[in-house]
Amino acid sequence: MFFCSVELTVYTLVLLATTSIIGTVVLQNGSPQQYITLYGNGFYNLIKVLKIDDMYHAWWFLFLLLLLCINIIVCSIERLSLTWKTIFPKKVGFNPDRFRTLKNKEIFTTNKAFKTLTSEFQAILSKQVGPVLYEETSKGCVMYAEKGRWTRMGVYVVHASIILLVIGALIGALFGFKANLRLDEGAKADTLFTAKSRTSVRLPFAIQCNEFEVRFYDTGAPEEFRSNLTIIEDGKESFTQDIRVNHPLRYKGINIFQSSYGTAAPDNALFEILDNTTQESITIRLKVGETVQLPGDAGIFEFEGFLPNFKFREHTLGEAFFGKVTLKGQEGFQIPLPIKFPTFDKMRKGQFTFVVKEFDQRYYTGLQVTKDPGIWYVYAGFVLMILGCWITFFISHQCYFIELEKTDQETTRVLVSGKSNRNNYGMILKIKKFVTLLKDK
């Protein structure tokens, strides 16, 4: 059958590994301009067609995961009946001749009475291994015990873990989301936009940013930033919690991570307006959209807003306010007022010079909001993977065989051998240790 082919498993795993490497090397969820800059127009078109820019959500990648899942299930079912008969046989039996010819065996003689040895060895075998099968022979007796038949199910536990991991990945890719949210201090929102497709996602609750705080090192680099968030449901506050980097808020299967921050647009500022002719000046606080008469009733100034990144002659000057100056009898013109360069407007050499004296510094918090309904399948898969690997590599199905044979010198010849389905060297050491235990008895 096609789906129970080992070749199919190998090819699928190779394809998944190769495409995962490509997904790691190629930028994911970038803008078109980033791809064109990095790879050129031709390769960008190929990326778009194959959805390599969001590869782990591409239909063909999800199809490979589904194919691997079906392949593992079919292979496991096909081989399960034989394994089941091995683990749960109708009758447990053994072949003495097979154990007599094993390389892993130890032989020694003892002067103890045959009956005493039989009862003692049978008790030890029962205690150390499990239920003992006892048979008499023409020259003595044989004993057999085994343990760990169930460990042959270890590979199926590993298979089940892989299936759970794949199912979790599929559920997360199909029904989960990763979105970004920008909130100014005091603002709230219940609608997000996904990072790649920009489709809207409505949350079952609203997120409100009460306060944002950032601390800086002496170098000016951010040391720590924190957002104080309130969850609002049905118009009522449910709870309030601080979040920091690597300390997210989790609620109803939705994770809210502290991702970034920035300067929010101030809604007011204090301006100084100087008449360069008369040296008359006024200082006034304006809100966005408000106007003021210029000194000498020469015109009006309107505060229009704030720019987070102002560029002047290909140079980025950072945050800046901007407004519109309209002198009497003239058309209005816009002026920028960079925060880092208070005297910037002097270069214009106009009749009036405008300076921003102060403003309320406000921040916005950048949040990454995610939902992955398949995460519990992934967690369960990891637990089963660890358990299955432990069973498969560190526990084995072990069989122990003891033969007691009377000799002519009124001594008893003892043969001890054993085998396991894996780790033969470890079984050799266990037989030697078991023989030492028998001799000391």
Contacts in CASP RR format, 6 or more apart in sequence:
PFRMAT RR
TARGET T0000
AUTHOR 0000-0000-0000
METHOD contacts of the structure
MODEL  1
MFFCSVELTVYTLVLLATTSIIGTVVLQNGSPQQYITLYGNGFYNLIKVL
KIDDMYHAWWFLFLLLLLCINIIVCSIERLSLTWKTIFPKKVGFNPDRFR
TLKNKEIFTTNKAFKTLTSEFQAILSKQVGPVLYEETSKGCVMYAEKGRW
TRMGVYVVHASIILLVIGALIGALFGFKANLRLDEGAKADTLFTAKSRTS
VRLPFAIQCNEFEVRFYDTGAPEEFRSNLTIIEDGKESFTQDIRVNHPLR
YKGINIFQSSYGTAAPDNALFEILDNTTQESITIRLKVGETVQLPGDAGI
FEFEGFLPNFKFREHTLGEAFFGKVTLKGQEGFQIPLPIKFPTFDKMRKG
QFTFVVKEFDQRYYTGLQVTKDPGIWYVYAGFVLMILGCWITFFISHQCY
FIELEKTDQETTRVLVSGKSNRNNYGMILKIKKFVTLLKDK
1 74 0 8 1.000
1 78 0 8 1.000
2 8 0 8 1.000
3 70 0 8 1.000
3 71 0 8 1.000
3 74 0 8 1.000
3 75 0 8 1.000
4 71 0 8 1.000
4 74 0 8 1.000
4 75 0 8 1.000
4 78 0 8 1.000
5 71 0 8 1.000
6 75 0 8 1.000
8 67 0 8 1.000
8 71 0 8 1.000
9 68 0 8 1.000
9 71 0 8 1.000
9 72 0 8 1.000
9 75 0 8 1.000
12 64 0 8 1.000
12 67 0 8 1.000
12 68 0 8 1.000
12 71 0 8 1.000
13 68 0 8 1.000
15 64 0 8 1.000
16 61 0 8 1.000
16 64 0 8 1.000
16 65 0 8 1.000
16 68 0 8 1.000
19 55 0 8 1.000
19 61 0 8 1.000
19 64 0 8 1.000
22 52 0 8 1.000
22 55 0 8 1.000
23 52 0 8 1.000
23 55 0 8 1.000
23 56 0 8 1.000
26 47 0 8 1.000
26 52 0 8 1.000
26 53 0 8 1.000
26 55 0 8 1.000
27 34 0 8 1.000
27 35 0 8 1.000
27 38 0 8 1.000
27 53 0 8 1.000
28 53 0 8 1.000
28 54 0 8 1.000
28 55 0 8 1.000
28 56 0 8 1.000
29 53 0 8 1.000
29 54 0 8 1.000
29 195 0 8 1.000
29 196 0 8 1.000
30 53 0 8 1.000
32 44 0 8 1.000
35 43 0 8 1.000
35 44 0 8 1.000
35 47 0 8 1.000
35 53 0 8 1.000
36 44 0 8 1.000
39 47 0 8 1.000
46 52 0 8 1.000
47 53 0 8 1.000
50 58 0 8 1.000
50 60 0 8 1.000
51 57 0 8 1.000
51 58 0 8 1.000
51 59 0 8 1.000
51 60 0 8 1.000
52 58 0 8 1.000
53 196 0 8 1.000
54 196 0 8 1.000
55 61 0 8 1.000
56 173 0 8 1.000
57 173 0 8 1.000
57 196 0 8 1.000
62 170 0 8 1.000
62 173 0 8 1.000
62 174 0 8 1.000
65 166 0 8 1.000
65 169 0 8 1.000
65 170 0 8 1.000
66 166 0 8 1.000
66 170 0 8 1.000
68 162 0 8 1.000
68 166 0 8 1.000
69 162 0 8 1.000
69 163 0 8 1.000
69 166 0 8 1.000
69 167 0 8 1.000
69 170 0 8 1.000
72 159 0 8 1.000
72 162 0 8 1.000
72 163 0 8 1.000
73 159 0 8 1.000
73 163 0 8 1.000
75 159 0 8 1.000
76 156 0 8 1.000
76 159 0 8 1.000
80 156 0 8 1.000
83 152 0 8 1.000
83 153 0 8 1.000
83 156 0 8 1.000
86 149 0 8 1.000
86 152 0 8 1.000
87 149 0 8 1.000
87 150 0 8 1.000
87 152 0 8 1.000
87 153 0 8 1.000
88 149 0 8 1.000
92 133 0 8 1.000
92 146 0 8 1.000
93 133 0 8 1.000
93 144 0 8 1.000
94 133 0 8 1.000
94 144 0 8 1.000
94 399 0 8 1.000
94 401 0 8 1.000
96 135 0 8 1.000
96 137 0 8 1.000
96 142 0 8 1.000
96 401 0 8 1.000
96 403 0 8 1.000
99 105 0 8 1.000
99 144 0 8 1.000
99 399 0 8 1.000
99 401 0 8 1.000
99 403 0 8 1.000
99 417 0 8 1.000
99 418 0 8 1.000
99 419 0 8 1.000
100 403 0 8 1.000
100 415 0 8 1.000
100 417 0 8 1.000
102 417 0 8 1.000
102 418 0 8 1.000
102 419 0 8 1.000
104 417 0 8 1.000
104 418 0 8 1.000
104 419 0 8 1.000
104 424 0 8 1.000
104 427 0 8 1.000
104 428 0 8 1.000
104 431 0 8 1.000
105 415 0 8 1.000
105 416 0 8 1.000
105 417 0 8 1.000
105 418 0 8 1.000
105 431 0 8 1.000
106 415 0 8 1.000
106 416 0 8 1.000
106 417 0 8 1.000
106 431 0 8 1.000
106 432 0 8 1.000
106 435 0 8 1.000
107 413 0 8 1.000
107 414 0 8 1.000
107 415 0 8 1.000
107 416 0 8 1.000
108 413 0 8 1.000
108 414 0 8 1.000
108 435 0 8 1.000
108 439 0 8 1.000
109 407 0 8 1.000
109 411 0 8 1.000
109 412 0 8 1.000
109 413 0 8 1.000
109 414 0 8 1.000
110 117 0 8 1.000
110 411 0 8 1.000
110 412 0 8 1.000
110 414 0 8 1.000
110 439 0 8 1.000
111 410 0 8 1.000
111 411 0 8 1.000
111 412 0 8 1.000
112 120 0 8 1.000
112 412 0 8 1.000
114 140 0 8 1.000
114 404 0 8 1.000
114 406 0 8 1.000
114 412 0 8 1.000
117 404 0 8 1.000
117 412 0 8 1.000
117 414 0 8 1.000
118 141 0 8 1.000
118 404 0 8 1.000
120 441 0 8 1.000
121 143 0 8 1.000
121 402 0 8 1.000
121 404 0 8 1.000
121 414 0 8 1.000
121 438 0 8 1.000
121 441 0 8 1.000
122 132 0 8 1.000
122 134 0 8 1.000
122 143 0 8 1.000
124 437 0 8 1.000
124 438 0 8 1.000
124 441 0 8 1.000
125 132 0 8 1.000
125 143 0 8 1.000
125 145 0 8 1.000
125 400 0 8 1.000
125 402 0 8 1.000
126 132 0 8 1.000
126 145 0 8 1.000
128 400 0 8 1.000
128 434 0 8 1.000
128 437 0 8 1.000
129 145 0 8 1.000
129 146 0 8 1.000
129 147 0 8 1.000
129 398 0 8 1.000
129 400 0 8 1.000
130 145 0 8 1.000
130 146 0 8 1.000
130 147 0 8 1.000
131 145 0 8 1.000
132 143 0 8 1.000
132 144 0 8 1.000
132 145 0 8 1.000
133 143 0 8 1.000
133 144 0 8 1.000
133 145 0 8 1.000
134 141 0 8 1.000
134 142 0 8 1.000
134 143 0 8 1.000
135 141 0 8 1.000
135 142 0 8 1.000
135 143 0 8 1.000
135 144 0 8 1.000
137 403 0 8 1.000
137 405 0 8 1.000
139 405 0 8 1.000
139 406 0 8 1.000
140 403 0 8 1.000
140 404 0 8 1.000
140 405 0 8 1.000
140 406 0 8 1.000
141 403 0 8 1.000
141 404 0 8 1.000
142 401 0 8 1.000
142 402 0 8 1.000
142 403 0 8 1.000
142 404 0 8 1.000
143 401 0 8 1.000
143 402 0 8 1.000
143 403 0 8 1.000
143 404 0 8 1.000
144 399 0 8 1.000
144 400 0 8 1.000
144 401 0 8 1.000
144 402 0 8 1.000
145 399 0 8 1.000
145 400 0 8 1.000
146 397 0 8 1.000
146 398 0 8 1.000
146 399 0 8 1.000
146 400 0 8 1.000
147 397 0 8 1.000
147 398 0 8 1.000
148 395 0 8 1.000
148 396 0 8 1.000
148 397 0 8 1.000
148 398 0 8 1.000
149 397 0 8 1.000
151 391 0 8 1.000
151 392 0 8 1.000
151 395 0 8 1.000
151 396 0 8 1.000
151 397 0 8 1.000
151 421 0 8 1.000
152 397 0 8 1.000
152 421 0 8 1.000
153 391 0 8 1.000
154 388 0 8 1.000
154 391 0 8 1.000
154 392 0 8 1.000
155 388 0 8 1.000
155 392 0 8 1.000
157 384 0 8 1.000
157 387 0 8 1.000
157 388 0 8 1.000
157 391 0 8 1.000
157 392 0 8 1.000
158 384 0 8 1.000
158 385 0 8 1.000
158 388 0 8 1.000
158 389 0 8 1.000
158 392 0 8 1.000
160 381 0 8 1.000
160 384 0 8 1.000
161 380 0 8 1.000
161 381 0 8 1.000
161 382 0 8 1.000
161 383 0 8 1.000
161 384 0 8 1.000
161 385 0 8 1.000
161 387 0 8 1.000
161 388 0 8 1.000
162 381 0 8 1.000
162 385 0 8 1.000
164 377 0 8 1.000
164 378 0 8 1.000
164 380 0 8 1.000
164 381 0 8 1.000
164 384 0 8 1.000
165 377 0 8 1.000
165 378 0 8 1.000
165 381 0 8 1.000
165 382 0 8 1.000
165 385 0 8 1.000
167 374 0 8 1.000
167 377 0 8 1.000
168 374 0 8 1.000
168 375 0 8 1.000
168 377 0 8 1.000
168 378 0 8 1.000
169 374 0 8 1.000
169 378 0 8 1.000
171 373 0 8 1.000
171 374 0 8 1.000
171 377 0 8 1.000
172 372 0 8 1.000
172 373 0 8 1.000
172 374 0 8 1.000
172 375 0 8 1.000
175 373 0 8 1.000
175 374 0 8 1.000
176 370 0 8 1.000
176 371 0 8 1.000
176 372 0 8 1.000
176 373 0 8 1.000
176 374 0 8 1.000
177 192 0 8 1.000
177 194 0 8 1.000
177 201 0 8 1.000
177 370 0 8 1.000
177 371 0 8 1.000
178 194 0 8 1.000
178 195 0 8 1.000
178 368 0 8 1.000
178 369 0 8 1.000
178 370 0 8 1.000
179 192 0 8 1.000
179 193 0 8 1.000
179 194 0 8 1.000
179 195 0 8 1.000
179 201 0 8 1.000
179 368 0 8 1.000
179 369 0 8 1.000
179 370 0 8 1.000
180 192 0 8 1.000
180 193 0 8 1.000
180 195 0 8 1.000
180 259 0 8 1.000
180 366 0 8 1.000
180 367 0 8 1.000
180 368 0 8 1.000
180 369 0 8 1.000
181 189 0 8 1.000
181 192 0 8 1.000
181 207 0 8 1.000
181 366 0 8 1.000
181 367 0 8 1.000
181 368 0 8 1.000
181 369 0 8 1.000
182 364 0 8 1.000
182 365 0 8 1.000
182 366 0 8 1.000
182 367 0 8 1.000
183 189 0 8 1.000
183 207 0 8 1.000
183 208 0 8 1.000
183 209 0 8 1.000
183 227 0 8 1.000
183 364 0 8 1.000
183 365 0 8 1.000
183 366 0 8 1.000
183 367 0 8 1.000
184 209 0 8 1.000
184 264 0 8 1.000
184 265 0 8 1.000
184 362 0 8 1.000
184 363 0 8 1.000
184 364 0 8 1.000
185 209 0 8 1.000
185 210 0 8 1.000
185 211 0 8 1.000
185 212 0 8 1.000
185 264 0 8 1.000
185 362 0 8 1.000
185 363 0 8 1.000
185 364 0 8 1.000
185 365 0 8 1.000
186 208 0 8 1.000
186 209 0 8 1.000
186 210 0 8 1.000
187 208 0 8 1.000
187 209 0 8 1.000
188 206 0 8 1.000
188 207 0 8 1.000
188 208 0 8 1.000
188 209 0 8 1.000
188 230 0 8 1.000
188 232 0 8 1.000
189 206 0 8 1.000
189 207 0 8 1.000
190 202 0 8 1.000
190 203 0 8 1.000
190 205 0 8 1.000
190 206 0 8 1.000
190 207 0 8 1.000
191 200 0 8 1.000
191 201 0 8 1.000
191 202 0 8 1.000
191 203 0 8 1.000
192 200 0 8 1.000
192 201 0 8 1.000
192 203 0 8 1.000
192 369 0 8 1.000
193 199 0 8 1.000
193 200 0 8 1.000
193 201 0 8 1.000
194 201 0 8 1.000
203 254 0 8 1.000
203 369 0 8 1.000
204 233 0 8 1.000
204 252 0 8 1.000
205 231 0 8 1.000
205 232 0 8 1.000
205 233 0 8 1.000
205 238 0 8 1.000
205 251 0 8 1.000
205 252 0 8 1.000
206 231 0 8 1.000
206 232 0 8 1.000
206 233 0 8 1.000
206 235 0 8 1.000
207 229 0 8 1.000
207 230 0 8 1.000
207 231 0 8 1.000
207 232 0 8 1.000
207 256 0 8 1.000
207 367 0 8 1.000
207 369 0 8 1.000
208 229 0 8 1.000
208 230 0 8 1.000
208 231 0 8 1.000
208 232 0 8 1.000
209 227 0 8 1.000
209 228 0 8 1.000
209 229 0 8 1.000
209 364 0 8 1.000
209 365 0 8 1.000
210 228 0 8 1.000
210 229 0 8 1.000
210 230 0 8 1.000
210 240 0 8 1.000
211 227 0 8 1.000
211 228 0 8 1.000
212 225 0 8 1.000
212 226 0 8 1.000
212 227 0 8 1.000
212 228 0 8 1.000
212 261 0 8 1.000
212 363 0 8 1.000
212 364 0 8 1.000
212 365 0 8 1.000
213 225 0 8 1.000
213 226 0 8 1.000
213 228 0 8 1.000
214 222 0 8 1.000
214 224 0 8 1.000
214 225 0 8 1.000
214 226 0 8 1.000
214 261 0 8 1.000
214 363 0 8 1.000
215 222 0 8 1.000
215 223 0 8 1.000
215 224 0 8 1.000
215 225 0 8 1.000
216 222 0 8 1.000
216 223 0 8 1.000
217 223 0 8 1.000
222 261 0 8 1.000
224 244 0 8 1.000
224 245 0 8 1.000
225 244 0 8 1.000
225 245 0 8 1.000
225 258 0 8 1.000
225 261 0 8 1.000
225 365 0 8 1.000
226 242 0 8 1.000
226 243 0 8 1.000
226 244 0 8 1.000
226 258 0 8 1.000
227 242 0 8 1.000
227 243 0 8 1.000
227 244 0 8 1.000
227 258 0 8 1.000
227 365 0 8 1.000
227 366 0 8 1.000
227 367 0 8 1.000
228 240 0 8 1.000
228 241 0 8 1.000
228 242 0 8 1.000
229 240 0 8 1.000
229 241 0 8 1.000
229 242 0 8 1.000
229 243 0 8 1.000
229 249 0 8 1.000
229 256 0 8 1.000
230 237 0 8 1.000
230 238 0 8 1.000
230 239 0 8 1.000
230 240 0 8 1.000
231 237 0 8 1.000
231 238 0 8 1.000
231 239 0 8 1.000
231 240 0 8 1.000
231 241 0 8 1.000
231 249 0 8 1.000
231 251 0 8 1.000
232 238 0 8 1.000
241 249 0 8 1.000
243 249 0 8 1.000
243 256 0 8 1.000
243 257 0 8 1.000
243 258 0 8 1.000
244 258 0 8 1.000
245 257 0 8 1.000
245 258 0 8 1.000
247 258 0 8 1.000
248 255 0 8 1.000
248 256 0 8 1.000
248 257 0 8 1.000
248 258 0 8 1.000
249 255 0 8 1.000
249 256 0 8 1.000
250 256 0 8 1.000
253 371 0 8 1.000
253 373 0 8 1.000
254 369 0 8 1.000
254 370 0 8 1.000
254 371 0 8 1.000
255 369 0 8 1.000
255 370 0 8 1.000
255 371 0 8 1.000
255 372 0 8 1.000
256 367 0 8 1.000
256 368 0 8 1.000
256 369 0 8 1.000
257 367 0 8 1.000
257 368 0 8 1.000
257 369 0 8 1.000
257 370 0 8 1.000
258 365 0 8 1.000
258 366 0 8 1.000
258 367 0 8 1.000
259 366 0 8 1.000
259 367 0 8 1.000
259 368 0 8 1.000
260 365 0 8 1.000
260 366 0 8 1.000
261 363 0 8 1.000
261 364 0 8 1.000
261 365 0 8 1.000
261 366 0 8 1.000
262 308 0 8 1.000
262 363 0 8 1.000
262 364 0 8 1.000
262 366 0 8 1.000
263 308 0 8 1.000
263 319 0 8 1.000
263 361 0 8 1.000
263 362 0 8 1.000
263 363 0 8 1.000
263 364 0 8 1.000
264 362 0 8 1.000
264 363 0 8 1.000
264 364 0 8 1.000
265 288 0 8 1.000
265 305 0 8 1.000
265 306 0 8 1.000
265 308 0 8 1.000
265 362 0 8 1.000
266 306 0 8 1.000
266 321 0 8 1.000
266 359 0 8 1.000
266 360 0 8 1.000
266 361 0 8 1.000
266 362 0 8 1.000
267 287 0 8 1.000
267 288 0 8 1.000
268 285 0 8 1.000
268 286 0 8 1.000
268 287 0 8 1.000
268 288 0 8 1.000
268 359 0 8 1.000
268 360 0 8 1.000
269 285 0 8 1.000
269 286 0 8 1.000
269 303 0 8 1.000
269 321 0 8 1.000
269 356 0 8 1.000
269 357 0 8 1.000
269 358 0 8 1.000
269 359 0 8 1.000
270 283 0 8 1.000
270 284 0 8 1.000
270 285 0 8 1.000
270 356 0 8 1.000
270 357 0 8 1.000
270 358 0 8 1.000
270 359 0 8 1.000
271 283 0 8 1.000
271 284 0 8 1.000
271 285 0 8 1.000
271 286 0 8 1.000
271 292 0 8 1.000
271 301 0 8 1.000
271 303 0 8 1.000
271 354 0 8 1.000
271 355 0 8 1.000
271 356 0 8 1.000
271 357 0 8 1.000
272 281 0 8 1.000
272 282 0 8 1.000
272 283 0 8 1.000
272 354 0 8 1.000
272 355 0 8 1.000
272 357 0 8 1.000
273 281 0 8 1.000
273 282 0 8 1.000
273 283 0 8 1.000
273 284 0 8 1.000
273 292 0 8 1.000
273 294 0 8 1.000
273 295 0 8 1.000
273 301 0 8 1.000
273 352 0 8 1.000
273 353 0 8 1.000
273 354 0 8 1.000
274 280 0 8 1.000
274 281 0 8 1.000
274 352 0 8 1.000
274 353 0 8 1.000
274 354 0 8 1.000
274 355 0 8 1.000
275 281 0 8 1.000
275 294 0 8 1.000
275 295 0 8 1.000
275 296 0 8 1.000
275 298 0 8 1.000
275 351 0 8 1.000
275 352 0 8 1.000
276 350 0 8 1.000
276 351 0 8 1.000
276 352 0 8 1.000
276 353 0 8 1.000
277 351 0 8 1.000
278 295 0 8 1.000
278 296 0 8 1.000
280 295 0 8 1.000
280 296 0 8 1.000
281 295 0 8 1.000
282 292 0 8 1.000
282 295 0 8 1.000
283 357 0 8 1.000
284 292 0 8 1.000
286 292 0 8 1.000
286 303 0 8 1.000
287 303 0 8 1.000
288 303 0 8 1.000
288 304 0 8 1.000
288 305 0 8 1.000
288 306 0 8 1.000
289 302 0 8 1.000
289 303 0 8 1.000
289 304 0 8 1.000
289 305 0 8 1.000
290 302 0 8 1.000
290 303 0 8 1.000
291 300 0 8 1.000
291 301 0 8 1.000
291 302 0 8 1.000
291 303 0 8 1.000
292 300 0 8 1.000
292 301 0 8 1.000
293 299 0 8 1.000
293 300 0 8 1.000
294 300 0 8 1.000
294 301 0 8 1.000
294 325 0 8 1.000
294 327 0 8 1.000
294 352 0 8 1.000
295 352 0 8 1.000
297 328 0 8 1.000
298 327 0 8 1.000
298 328 0 8 1.000
298 351 0 8 1.000
298 352 0 8 1.000
299 325 0 8 1.000
299 326 0 8 1.000
299 327 0 8 1.000
299 328 0 8 1.000
300 325 0 8 1.000
300 326 0 8 1.000
301 323 0 8 1.000
301 324 0 8 1.000
301 325 0 8 1.000
301 326 0 8 1.000
301 352 0 8 1.000
301 354 0 8 1.000
302 323 0 8 1.000
302 324 0 8 1.000
302 326 0 8 1.000
303 321 0 8 1.000
303 323 0 8 1.000
304 322 0 8 1.000
304 323 0 8 1.000
304 324 0 8 1.000
304 334 0 8 1.000
305 321 0 8 1.000
305 322 0 8 1.000
305 323 0 8 1.000
306 319 0 8 1.000
306 320 0 8 1.000
306 321 0 8 1.000
306 322 0 8 1.000
307 318 0 8 1.000
307 319 0 8 1.000
307 320 0 8 1.000
307 321 0 8 1.000
307 322 0 8 1.000
307 336 0 8 1.000
308 318 0 8 1.000
308 319 0 8 1.000
309 316 0 8 1.000
309 318 0 8 1.000
309 319 0 8 1.000
310 316 0 8 1.000
310 317 0 8 1.000
310 318 0 8 1.000
310 319 0 8 1.000
310 320 0 8 1.000
310 322 0 8 1.000
310 336 0 8 1.000
310 338 0 8 1.000
311 317 0 8 1.000
312 336 0 8 1.000
312 338 0 8 1.000
317 336 0 8 1.000
317 338 0 8 1.000
317 340 0 8 1.000
317 341 0 8 1.000
317 344 0 8 1.000
318 338 0 8 1.000
318 339 0 8 1.000
318 340 0 8 1.000
319 338 0 8 1.000
319 339 0 8 1.000
319 340 0 8 1.000
320 336 0 8 1.000
320 337 0 8 1.000
320 338 0 8 1.000
320 339 0 8 1.000
321 336 0 8 1.000
321 337 0 8 1.000
321 339 0 8 1.000
321 356 0 8 1.000
321 359 0 8 1.000
322 334 0 8 1.000
322 335 0 8 1.000
322 336 0 8 1.000
322 337 0 8 1.000
323 334 0 8 1.000
323 335 0 8 1.000
323 337 0 8 1.000
324 332 0 8 1.000
324 333 0 8 1.000
324 334 0 8 1.000
324 335 0 8 1.000
325 332 0 8 1.000
325 333 0 8 1.000
325 334 0 8 1.000
325 335 0 8 1.000
325 352 0 8 1.000
325 354 0 8 1.000
326 332 0 8 1.000
326 333 0 8 1.000
327 351 0 8 1.000
335 345 0 8 1.000
335 348 0 8 1.000
335 354 0 8 1.000
336 344 0 8 1.000
337 344 0 8 1.000
337 345 0 8 1.000
337 354 0 8 1.000
337 355 0 8 1.000
337 356 0 8 1.000
338 344 0 8 1.000
339 356 0 8 1.000
342 355 0 8 1.000
342 356 0 8 1.000
343 355 0 8 1.000
345 353 0 8 1.000
345 354 0 8 1.000
345 355 0 8 1.000
346 353 0 8 1.000
393 422 0 8 1.000
396 420 0 8 1.000
396 421 0 8 1.000
396 422 0 8 1.000
396 423 0 8 1.000
396 427 0 8 1.000
397 420 0 8 1.000
397 421 0 8 1.000
398 418 0 8 1.000
398 419 0 8 1.000
398 420 0 8 1.000
398 427 0 8 1.000
398 430 0 8 1.000
399 418 0 8 1.000
399 419 0 8 1.000
399 420 0 8 1.000
400 416 0 8 1.000
400 417 0 8 1.000
400 418 0 8 1.000
400 431 0 8 1.000
400 434 0 8 1.000
401 415 0 8 1.000
401 416 0 8 1.000
401 417 0 8 1.000
401 418 0 8 1.000
402 414 0 8 1.000
402 415 0 8 1.000
402 416 0 8 1.000
402 438 0 8 1.000
403 414 0 8 1.000
403 415 0 8 1.000
404 412 0 8 1.000
404 413 0 8 1.000
404 414 0 8 1.000
405 412 0 8 1.000
405 413 0 8 1.000
405 414 0 8 1.000
405 415 0 8 1.000
406 412 0 8 1.000
406 413 0 8 1.000
407 413 0 8 1.000
414 438 0 8 1.000
416 431 0 8 1.000
416 434 0 8 1.000
416 435 0 8 1.000
416 438 0 8 1.000
417 431 0 8 1.000
418 427 0 8 1.000
418 431 0 8 1.000
419 427 0 8 1.000
420 426 0 8 1.000
420 427 0 8 1.000
END
